[in-house]
């Protein structure tokens, strides 16, 4: 195979390799062969990660056209194609997915002892599907992946989840499904007006009058706002996180939420640019509301996972804020925020997982003085907590900084409200750290804690390294999305009114 | 030279990483050897850089591009000029002394390597802050020193007071940083760049730009400067963001000296001096700085009077002295502010380390009421503390005299709005400062020993690693005034690194008073002039009064306390800032959070809307389900009714 062929089939490989690997593991695996299953899963996830690296190295950052494109006819009579490709926006998100999947496999290594094969398979299959979401250029293909993604997550929470998992899964499923259905309606409408195409890039060129744009925007909004999630359709997330096993929470926070932000960039903004600007006030208001309102709610949470879930919502508010101020710093900041939030929230959920595995409690009051017993772990937690508070030198700073700079250009008041996160974000994060990590050892349970083992050190170190590298030198990531984002902004600036 | 610039911070970072990650491998000795070597190299190289800068070789250049966003490059780079070179020497020298001192102070602590890791990391961050040539890196350093301060205040993380204090310090600083970050955003908005040189070059062009606010038309530059200054208020602990600094004394004493007296807390002062080309163009901003600074100077000095914890006295003194520096900034005497920053760094680090030496001897007792009579047992500590106190009180010819006198004279010459208020405040402050610093001295070292028998038996002078830094810091506390008074006043010390409009140049007016003198003659002239003015006599009066109260008539302080009871209570409560913030902000936001969570999130959204709609579906379907009875005659009946309804419908319409 010459390198050119890899370029023409790399995306398919990245989508289907983990799916096939997952199905095979499901077929051959049983709990007697758990060790083999774990080894295979790790091997495949690493392989997929390594295969995804050429996406970055072979990527041409000087153009905004789709790269690694694959196109084949799928359902000819409706002009539905198997059309894949990536640009500077989707490519980094795919890399994020492949990296996080490796970490999730490591995180479930000793923790999951029942139905190991099913657990690992679910994550591998989900990895392929999520890559599919980011790589699809055909809206039907996108929709199929988008909905398919719910199934493994539904299974993961439903089987390995906590006591209230049934309520959480149904809430999660219905919430997202309801939004998705409206998106489907919009896609079908666009198919009609675009002259029979389902291609997303064709949708970008369709002229639409204002009322139609607003309706389409709202339909997409229903799907993506739930995923982000934006206030006030966020209440499924804390429940889902609390009930999900650690790995599920990591993928949910690190990747799935990004689908919402990605959807706004890929669909809402370029397809309905005039409506996007018309309704920007709504998006900005909801985002700023999330930053403050959700932060206050995060402050009073007793359950660490719930706290981090609310913190996620607050941080994702920066994504939607950045997108809808329509300037380079804003959109690039939003992208950086999505990537960085992937590392940080993933890491924080893993940290809660580390504690949960030992004492089977996520409640803050169970802990206290953990640092005395788990000094290495405490070091990691404090690092990620600082990253979550947006400390410069960590990845958490980059996105927030750029979005605040961008917001100031748009309207200083946006920046003022958004900057409150500097105080609130630090408040709820450090207060949790104070109560859980610092202080005197509060009880026998905490006294019995053992520090992180090699496996846990490896998974936390990987994320710590990413958090620091991206914080100190974000340019390699910004570089690849620069042209795509400039092009997007130009596209939005041109009215699509007929 | 560029390689040397890069080496200075990196050698500290490198040492910190070794001590932090490989602390177990290198051991205690390895950790302190490596970090001390690192800081020593940084200090020597800083001297080299300083000499080079004195020869006129300044540097302004980028190291690497952190990010490019929207065609604006955000770079990491260095600006090496007189101002940054001076700061580099102060930072590395004090840091080196504190590193050495730590060997003795922390000798029995389990977190020995961790401590060295943190203070080296701090030195790195502080160097990056002062060497920066742009606002981004400034903010990096700014928050990084805040992080290390957080880690060090909470160094003994099993102490409830320490972990409360470190969270409080971080959050209060974040309030300042909130303003600072917005200031940076405003700078980018106004100038399209975060590079100092580009921003300063463009300052004059936008000085009349205004922005409409709900409260009328505001000058953009004034808004920007005040936002930046809010950052300085957090970091340099100015009223009302000062509340974190006294509590920061929960950390080990060496860091109180290094971070919370000599270097980090002066970052705000340094920053405003660095931004002199911006602040100069806004008299409103300068007046704000002036009023805040003078308020801090007097209010905090007064609180220092009633403290009994030896470290807290020094802490309130630091707050007050930071106020003096801020006052100097406000009257455009930036070089005098930095001058005082430098002398203060030496004598205040000395006082803290002296206090630390006493604390070691007293088995970690910090209450001065249980001390006394230590001067014979700890002669070196006593002698150096005396030097520090004389310098702090501003008695000639010690360093503090020159810098503090220059501040007071500058305020006297200024005709900015608020200068008169500031003048009264700083004059009163002189008396109070002299009183509380000698109160500390007399209570600790004079009179009879009031400690318990066990402690008294074990009292001894501290080891050499502790006394050497005291002596080393005592030298500049005596000499720094002589050495730098003339170059600071005639403007040659900072050269072009500080910009002052001619009409604000009070320091120049001051220098004219010494026209015709130079060298040692100028020093004598300054001292001669000083002892004829009010501040000197206020200081002397303060010292004498302290002696009378705490050596002669020991019952007097109690009487005064009774006589002015309401005032005493106000001071003891520190004006109630803590209680106020605790009630409004901490409790307030927790209450708001609880309310929103219960009624808005769980109640309205989840309860009524989400589960409410699910429940409605449930109810409606439940009702409809009853129709599906499965009985044929029910269905037949329904069909007949339906048929009848349809026929009726078609017949009638």
Interface residues (C-beta under 8 A of the other chain):
Chain A: X171 X174 X175 X232 X235 X236 X293 X296 X297 X298 X299 X300 X301 X327 X328 X329 X332 X333 X369 X371 X372 X382 X386 X389 X391 X392 X393 X397 X398 X401 X402 X404 X405 X406 X407 X408 X409 X412 X415 X416 X419 X420 X422 X423 X424 X426 X427 X430 X431 X434 X437 X438 X439 X440 X441 X472 X473 X474 X475 X478 X479 X482
Chain B: X64 X65 X66 X67 X68 X69 X70 X71 X72 X139 X140 X142 X143 X144 X147 X151 X154 X157 X158 X160 X163 X164 X167 X170 X171 X174 X175 X177 X178 X181 X182 X184 X185 X186 X188 X189 X211 X589 X590 X592 X593 X594 X596 X597 X600 X601 X602 X605 X606 X609 X610 X614
